Amino acid sequence: MKVRHLVCWSALAALPQLALAADPPGELGALQAVYDFCAKVDPAQSKDFGNQAGLLFAGLTQHQINAIRGGAEYHRGYQMLTGILPQLQKSDAVQGCQAISGEPIRQARRIGGQDRPGRR
C-alpha cells in the first residue's frame, strides 16, 4: 500500500519536469489534471497552480489551445491522472502539490515536548 502511494507521489512530483522536456498533448492533459487536482487539495495555492497551468500553453494561439484540449490524446492523459490522483492520501497529496508549487512544506514535530519545525 505504501509503495503505491510512493509511486503516485513520485509521479506527481515528476510530471512538471517531464513537460519541460517535451509537450505532446497527452502530457499537457496529464499536467492539467495535476494542477487541477492540486488546486482542490491546496486551495490556498490554487492561483499559483492556475498560473502554472496557464504556462503550459504559453506562446500558443487560442485556436491552437482549443485544438490541443479537444484532442483525444489530451483527454486520455487528463483522464488517466484524474483516475489515479484521488487515491493518494491527503497528506501525500498536499506534500506532492507543495513540492511542485515551490511552497515550503510546513510541519511541526513534537521533540522533547516542544514544537520544532519539521524538515522536508
N, C-alpha and C positions, 0 to 999 in steps of 0.2 A: 504494500500500500504506500509506504513512504517513498519507494523507488519511483512509482508513478507520479507522485507529487513533485519529486525532484526533477524528473524528466520534463513534466509540464512547466515547472517554474523556469528551468533552464531554457526551454523553447521560447517561453515568453520573454525572457531577457535577451535572447539571441536574435529574435526576429528583426528588430530595427537595424541591427548590424548587417543582416543579410540583404535588406532592402537597399543599403548603400552600395552594395556590390553590383546589383542589377535590379531592375524593377519591372519584371513581367507582371501582367495583370493579376495572376494568382497570388503573387507575393504582396501586391498592393492591397488586394482584398483581405489577405490574412493580417496585414498590418493594420488596416482599418478596423478589423474585428478586435485586435488587441487594444487599440486606442479607445474604441467604443466601450469595451469591457472595463478598461482601467478608469474611464470617466464615471462609470457606475460604481466601481469598487472604491474609488477615492475621489468623491465629488469635489473636495477642496482643490484638487488639481485638474478638474475637468477642462478648464480653459487652456491649460498647458497641453493636455492631450489633444484637444481640438486644434490647437496651433500646430502641433507636431503632425497630426493627420493632414492638415492643410498643406504642409510642406511636401507631402508625398506627391502632390500634383503640381508643384511649383514649375512654372515655365510652360505649362500646357494651356491650351485654349479651353473654354467651357465645352466646346464641341468634342474635343479630344477626351476630356474628363468624362463626359457623358457616355462616350463610346466605350471607354475602359470600364466604367461602372456598370454598363449594360451588358457586358460580355459574360459568357459562361465561365471562363477561367477565373475572372474576378469573383463571381458569385461562389464558385467552388472553393476558392481559398478562404473567403469570408465565412461560408457555412462550416467548413472544416474546423476552424478555430472557435466559432460560436458554439459548437457542439462539445468542444474539449475544455475550454477555459472555465465554464461554470463548475466543473468538477474539482477545481482547486479549492483547498481550504482557504477561508477568508484571510488568515494571517499570511499564508504563502502568496496569495494573490496581491495583497497590499504591498508586501515586500518586493515582489516582482515589478509591480507597477511603479513603485517609488524608484526602483533601480533604473527603469527606462526614462523616468521623468527627470532624473538628476536631483530630486528632492532627497535629502538625507533621511535615513531611517532613524526614527527617534523611539528608543525603547529604554525603559528603566529596569535595572536588575537590582534585586534585593541582595546586598552584600553586607554581611555583619549587622543586619537590622537597619541599614540605611539605604536610601535610594541612590544608586550610582548610574551614570549614563551607560547605556549599552553600546556594544560595538557592532559594526556591520558584519 
